[in-house]
Amino acid sequence: PADGFAIELISCLASPNPELRDRIGYELLTYWLRSEKLTDDTRRRLLERLSTTLAHFPAVDTDRTALARSFSALILSELMRSDSNQPFMTDLERQALLDTSILSLAQEQEYRGLDSELGWVHPVAHMSDLLWRFALHNRTSATQAESILDGVRSQIAPTQVFYRFNESDRLARVITTVLTRQLLTSDQVTDWLASFEKPTSMQTWS
């Protein structure tokens, strides 16, 4: 039954109803992935569908398209966790997802966290979680780690908003994971820090 319903649940991730989106779509998919209930074929179908959604930035963004991107990122982070425990992706598929994740985070202009009607929107935090899973993954290379850090930099200090819903911590967690796992040499870390432009306002730390 899990394999039969998993693909159908993708539509719930874009629902403006938080009960349908969070409690049914997100929680069921997460439970099945963490319990290893889904076949490689189902996981690959989820990867393909959700990656496409993550990369979709329509000319006119709506609540549904923003939620779809955000919660696709969240389930993709669970797919990365699943892949780390029970590999199903090829190196090329993993790289393609990383490229999509970095580009989508850089393009994201929806900064709502907790919305009074929709509940959690939170795309920056959820995309950060996806990059965090890449930082934790046992197949992540030094080159990919550098790309991950560059991806985080794109949203570390947005000029148009103050982060109020733990986004800064989620972004910082990606950086600390790359550093504590020693995916980069000390020289690479030094070079990355030297190239980092300091924020021009206090908004990143608010």
N, C-alpha and C positions, 0 to 999 in steps of 0.2 A: 504493500500500500504506500509506503514512503516514496518509492521511486515513481509510482503513478501520480501522486499528488504534488511532488516537489516542484515540477515545472509549472503546474497550475497556480501554485502559491506566489509565483513571481509577480503577478498582477496585484497582489495584496500590498506589496512593498510601496506602491505609488498611491495607496488609498489615503484620502484625507481623514479617514476614521482611524484614530490611534489604536482602538481595540483590534480592528482588522489588520492593521499594519504591524503593530508591535507585538501583540499577544498571539496572533495567529500566524502571520507571515514570517516575521523575524524569529520568534521563539521556536516555532516548529522546525523551520529550516536549520536553525542553530542546533537544536536538540538532535535532529537526524544526522547532521554532519559530525557532531561531537560523539555521538553514539555509534558512528560508523554504520549507519543504516542505508546509505546510498551507494549504488554501484559506481564504478569509474565512468561508465557511459552517462549516468545522470549528473555526476559532478562535472563532467566535461560540457554537457548541455547547459548547465547552470553557468559555467564559466563563460561560454560563448554569449549567452543571452545577457547576462549581467554586465559583461565587458562592453557590449554594444550600448547598453543603457548608460553606463558610466561616462561614455564618451559623447553622449548626446546633449548638445547645448543648442536648443532651438532659438530662433530669432526673438521669439517672445516666450520667456520662461513663465511657467505656471506653477501653482502649488504641486500639482501632480508630477511635472517633469523634475522639479527640484527634489521632491521626496523620492522619486524613482532613482535619481543619481545617488542621493545620500544613502538610501538603504541598500542599493545595489553594492555600494562600497563596503557597507557593513557585512553583508553576506559574502562578498568576495574576500574580506579579511578572514572569515571563517573557512572559506575554501582554501586559503593559503595555510591556515593552521592545519586543516585536514590533509593537505598535500605534504606538509612537513612530517606528519605522522604516518600517512599512507600515500606515498607519491602516486600521482596520476597524470601530472602535467609533464610535458617535455620541457627541455631547457628553453626552446624557442617560444613555447606558450607562456612560460613564466616571464621571459623577457618582454614579450608583447604586453602582458598584463602590467608589468612594472612601467613600461613606457606610457601606457594609457593612464595609469594611476597618477603619474607625475604630471602629465599634461593636463589631466582633468582638475587636479588640485590647483595648478597654476591658473586655469581658466575660470575657476569657480568665483561667482560674484554673489551668491546667495549666502548671507551671513546670519540668518535667523538661528537662534539656538532653541529655546523652549518657547513655542508659540501658544498663546492662550486658547486657540481653537484647534490647531493641528497637533499639538503636543510637540515632541521633539522633531525638529527639522535637521539642524546640526551637520551640514555636509562637510565643513572643514574638519570637524572632529572625527567624523566617520572615515573620511579619506586619509586622515592622519593615522587612524587605526589600521588601515590597509597597509600603509607604508611601514608601520610598526611591525606588522606580521612579516613583511619582507625582511626587515632588519633582524628578526628572530629566526628566519628560515635557515636551515642548515646548508642550503645550496647557494646562498647569496654570496656573490664574489666581491672583491675589493672594488672593482669597477662599478658594480651595481650599487655598492654602499655609497660611493661618491655621488652617484646619480640620485640616490635617496636623499642625501643631505642637501643637494642642490634643489630637489623638489620641495623640501620643507621650507627652504629659504623664500620661496615664492609667496608664501602666506604668513611668514613669521611676523610681519609688521605691515598689515594693510593700512592704507591711508584713510579709508572711508568709514571704518568702524572701530569700536572698542570691543575687545573680546570680553564676554561676561559669563560664558558658560563652559569654562574649563578647556577652551580650545588651545590656549597657550601651553597648558600642561600636556595635552595630548601630542602637540607638535614637539615639545621638548622631550617627551618620552622616546620619540623616534631617534632623536640625536643621542641621548644618553645610552640607548640600546646599541647603536652603532659603535659608540666609543667603548662601552664596557665589554662588548664582545671582541674588541680589538680587530675589527674588520679592516681597519686602515692602519698604516704605519703612523708613527708619531709625526713624521715629516708631512704626510698627507693631511693629517689633522691640522697641523700648524698652517699649512698652505690654505686650507679651507677656511680656517678662522681668520687668517689675514685678508682673505678676499671678501669677508662678510661685511656688508655695509651696516653700520650701527643705525638703529631706529632713530628717526628724527623727532619722535614724540614718545609719550609714555603709554600710548594705547596698547602696545603689545603686552605690557605687564599689568594692566588694569584688571 
